[in-house]
């Protein structure tokens, strides 16, 4: 069993910041990738940011320069610092890991609105 504890979502005004965290525990070894995806109402789930083998990162074009992904390997935790948030960033944000089997967190709501 793999457990996820996601936190940090909420309501924020445009231009504000949030920091998401996702702690993974349980029968999980050699995590290869940790990342964040999001799904807005009526849209497909999409990649936001991913960190590979602890160092290589990749971002969606829409968040480059605003979001930063980081990972604490010792704690099996991945973070997403989100700055300069826009209303179009509103979505449920999901943590995803692979080893290489893929596991998903339960999601956390991020709402950007004035």
N, C-alpha and C positions, 0 to 999 in steps of 0.2 A: 504494500500500500504506500502511496505517495500522498503526502499532505501539503497543501498550500495555505499560507496565511498572507493574504493580500490586504494592503491598507494604504491610506493616503488619498483616496478619492474624495470627491465632494463638489460643492458649488463654489465657483470663483468668478469674479468679474473679468471681463476682457482685459488683457494686459497683465493679469495676475499670474501667480505661480502655484504649482502643487508638486509634491514629491511622492511618487508611488513607490511602495516596497513590496517585495514578494519573497517570503521565506519558504524554502522547500525542505521537507523532512521526510523520513521514512526510508523504505527500501529502495534507495536510489544511489547509484554509484556512477562515477566518471561522467558527470554532466558535461556534454559537449557544447551545447548552446543554451543560452538563456535570453529570453526576449519578451517584448511586449507587442501585442496586437490590439486592435480596437475594432469595434463594430458599432456603427451608428444606425439608427432606425431606418429600415428599408434598404440598407446597404450591406455589401459583403464584408466579411472580416478582412482586415488588411494589416500588413506588417507596419509597425511604427518604428521599432528599433530592435536590434539584435546584437548580442555580444558572443563571439565565437572563441572557444578555447581560452577564455579569460582575457583576451586583449583586442582582437579584431572586432570592429564595430561596423554596423551598417544601419543607415537611417532612411526612412521614406523622405522623398524630396520635400514634402509638405512640412516636415518638422526640422529639417536641417538648420542648424544655427540657433534653434530654440530649445530643443530637447537634448538631454544628455543621459545616456545609459551607462551604468556602472555595475560592478559585481564584487561582492565580498565572497571569495571562494571558500574561505574557512567557515563561513556561516551559511553557505548555500543560499545566498540572498542576492537578488537583483533589484536595482533601483532605477527609477526613471524620473529625472528632474525635468520638469516642464515649466518653461518660462514663456513670457509674452503670449499667453494663451489666447486663442481666438474662439469665437462661437462655433466654428467648424471643427474644433477639436472635441466637441461634445460627443461622447460615446461611452460604451462600456469597454473598459480596458482589461485585457486578459494577459496573464502571465503564461508563458509557454516555455517548457524545457525539453531537451532531447538528449538521449544517451545511447544510441540514436532513437530509441522509441520516444514517441512524442506524448507529453503530458500537458494538460491545460489546467490552469487555475479556474476559480469560480467567477472571476470578474469583479471589477469595482467601477462604479459609475463616476464619470467625470462630466460635470455640467458647467459650461462657460456661458454666463448670461449676466446681463445688467439688470 
